[in-house]
Each structure stands twice: as structure tokens, then as C-alpha cells.
Amino acid sequence: MLVRLLYASHAAKETPAGSITAIMQQSHSNNPRQGITGVLCHSERLYLQVIEGGRDQVNALYAKILRDPRHTDAILLHYEEICERRYSGWTMGQVNLNKLNPGTLLRYSALPEFNPHALSGKSSLALIDELMAAASVLGRA
Ligand SMILES: Cc1cc2nc3c(=O)[nH]c(=O)nc-3n(C[C@H](O)[C@H](O)[C@H](O)COP(=O)(O)O)c2cc1C
């Protein structure tokens, strides 16, 4: 049984530079073993992550991520059972939201500022898919 989970959170204020590198290293080392795939979008202020895999593995990883002090205010945006993965080529793709094109953003959002806490889960997933189609994702593995 496969599921897809999407959440957003605020980066912790005292997060040291290099946190994203450390998180990506942990993801690339742990996720293949657990059959986890997905994409992590980030800026200095926030994270938006989509995680796919077996239900037990996704739920366990999300519980672990929620306890991580490197971010706060995590909000679950979307959770669904899926027949097939969308991000099977990425053990955890990486998207830098600072490079987001304002036109792309406005297609899915009321204001030209990226605020996933105010976006629907469907809009956030559509935005991630568009970023992937535009080859904005790093870290294919
Ligand atoms: C925004 C964010 C995303 C994360 N994504 C993942 C992930 O996809 N996979 C993972 O193993 N850890 C991820 N982590 C790190 C976990 O919270 C946790 O620190 C890590 O899995 C512990 O790894 P270890 O058991 O090897 O020490 C993430 C942390 C944050 C703050």
C-alpha cells in the first residue's frame, strides 16, 4: 500500500547555515533503505516536502521529521493512498524556492509570495510538478 504525504513548515530561526545539506545527506542515506521517494522544496524561511512510499514507512518518517528541531509549525497539507509513485526517480529531490519564477507562483497562489501554509495541498503538488517539469529539481538519484 503506497501513500503520498505533503507538509509545509517554517525553518527554525536559529538553524545554522548548511542545514539543508545535512538534511539532504540524511535523506539520501536513509530513504533508499526505506523505499522513500519525494521532493524537498526549501528557502531560508520554509520547507515544503512531499514524501511517497509504503504507508508504515511514510508515517514513521513523518513522525521523525515532526520531532526535528530544525523546523517548526509543520502543517499536513495532503495525504492520500496512491496506485503509483510520482517521484520514483528521486530518493529526495531538492528545489530551491528562492529561484521560483513569480509568474509560476501566481498561477497557483493568491499573492505573488510563496506561502504554502495558505495554499491548498492540490495547488502545492501542482506547483511542485511544474517545478519538476521545468527541471528545477536537483539531486536525482
Ligand atoms: C524539513 C526536513 C526534511 C527531512 N526529510 C528527511 C527525509 O526525507 N529522510 C530522512 O531520513 N530524514 C529527513 N529529515 C531528517 C529527520 O528529521 C531526522 O533527523 C533523520 O532522519 C535522522 O536520521 P538518522 O536516524 O540517520 O540519525 C528531514 C528533516 C527536516 C527538518
The ligand as a MOL file (V3000), in Angstrom:
LIG
                    3D

  0  0  0     0  0            999 V3000
M  V30 BEGIN CTAB
M  V30 COUNTS 31 33 0 0 0
M  V30 BEGIN ATOM
M  V30 1 C 12.4660 19.5810 6.5160 0
M  V30 2 C 13.0940 18.2570 6.8560 0
M  V30 3 C 13.0210 17.1940 5.9530 0
M  V30 4 C 13.5980 15.9550 6.2640 0
M  V30 5 N 13.4950 14.9250 5.3700 0
M  V30 6 C 14.0470 13.7180 5.6840 0
M  V30 7 C 13.9350 12.6190 4.7840 0
M  V30 8 O 13.3500 12.6950 3.6930 0
M  V30 9 N 14.5270 11.4510 5.1660 0
M  V30 10 C 15.2090 11.2950 6.3480 0
M  V30 11 O 15.7020 10.2040 6.6230 0
M  V30 12 N 15.3250 12.3350 7.1990 0
M  V30 13 C 14.7710 13.5250 6.8960 0
M  V30 14 N 14.8980 14.5760 7.7820 0
M  V30 15 C 15.7180 14.3780 8.9840 0
M  V30 16 C 14.9620 13.6610 10.0890 0
M  V30 17 O 14.1540 14.5840 10.8000 0
M  V30 18 C 15.9420 13.0190 11.0770 0
M  V30 19 O 16.8020 13.9980 11.6090 0
M  V30 20 C 16.8140 11.9790 10.3930 0
M  V30 21 O 16.0340 11.1130 9.6010 0
M  V30 22 C 17.5660 11.1660 11.4560 0
M  V30 23 O 18.4350 10.3560 10.7390 0
M  V30 24 P 19.2660 9.2160 11.5000 0
M  V30 25 O 18.2010 8.2930 12.0760 0
M  V30 26 O 20.0870 8.5990 10.4370 0
M  V30 27 O 20.0530 9.9190 12.5590 0
M  V30 28 C 14.2900 15.7970 7.4980 0
M  V30 29 C 14.3610 16.8680 8.3940 0
M  V30 30 C 13.7660 18.0830 8.0860 0
M  V30 31 C 13.8820 19.2350 9.0590 0
M  V30 END ATOM
M  V30 BEGIN BOND
M  V30 1 1 1 2
M  V30 2 1 2 3
M  V30 3 2 2 30
M  V30 4 2 3 4
M  V30 5 1 4 5
M  V30 6 1 4 28
M  V30 7 2 5 6
M  V30 8 1 6 7
M  V30 9 1 6 13
M  V30 10 2 7 8
M  V30 11 1 7 9
M  V30 12 1 9 10
M  V30 13 2 10 11
M  V30 14 1 10 12
M  V30 15 2 12 13
M  V30 16 1 13 14
M  V30 17 1 14 15
M  V30 18 1 14 28
M  V30 19 1 15 16
M  V30 20 1 16 17
M  V30 21 1 16 18
M  V30 22 1 18 19
M  V30 23 1 18 20
M  V30 24 1 20 21
M  V30 25 1 20 22
M  V30 26 1 22 23
M  V30 27 1 23 24
M  V30 28 2 24 25
M  V30 29 1 24 26
M  V30 30 1 24 27
M  V30 31 2 28 29
M  V30 32 1 29 30
M  V30 33 1 30 31
M  V30 END BOND
M  V30 END CTAB
M  END
